[in-house]
Amino acid sequence: MEFHQSEFEVRLPIGYRDESGKIHRRAFLRKMRGHEEALLYDTSLQGGRLVTELLTGCMVRLGDLAHVDAQILSELYSVDRNYLLLELRRLTLGDRMPATYYCPGCRAPVALTEDLATLAVGRFEGDRVPEDIHLELEDGYVDRQGRRHTAVILTLPRGKDEEFVAPLATRDPLKAQDALMLRCIKKFGDLPHSALEAYGVKILRELTMGDRLRLQESFNGRTPGVDFVRQVQCPSCGVQFEGMLDVSHFFVCG
Ligand SMILES: [Zn+2]
């Protein structure tokens, strides 16, 4: 009898830590089916909510856990969820994917076929868990008493954070980005937590663009996960630039 593989094992970059502290990294996926394809057309599902639903449909097992459900998948770090989307895409539609980048030199579109098997994936080993990110802003935030706050402590975003901001994502992408950042800020100078909760988005808008960029980039390069940055050369003007593969295009066919 011909053996047909229906479950595919992958290894999460960070992993899920259960209540006892045990980390589960072995995940078993099955290919996306019509049920999951239908989710892609469901306009009530956006961003993080769509990702959770897709993964709920396709993850068969996670480590030694008795069951895996939407709640567990929401707890996963975004880094792990993006990695799972990559593997789901590869399993379901193959490694070759059309991608279009825009040249920063001459603005010409550069259409390429990417080989998803060549994306580098960094992974934690053993019982290693992500550490808090400590960042020093250049300009900082000046509160009503005139005190300047520059030291920020951040944690990596998780699925539940993406889900929280999903309804904003299409209506007001910048606000969604700020709301997501806010959920990752554990400490902002000496500001009380209540101030962050009440005026957080306003505080982020008060920051200089340089500081806002520093916050956004603080997640880069410090975490394991898929490196979605691609080196692209523009055939029109010859400029070399970095393009970012967009996870949200993974399941657009054609
Ligand atoms: Zn160009």
Boltz pocket constraint, residues with backbone or C-beta under 6 A from the ligand:
constraints:
  - pocket:
      binder: B
      contacts: [[A, 103], [A, 104], [A, 105], [A, 106], [A, 107], [A, 108], [A, 234], [A, 235], [A, 236], [A, 237], [A, 238], [A, 239]]
      max_distance: 6.0
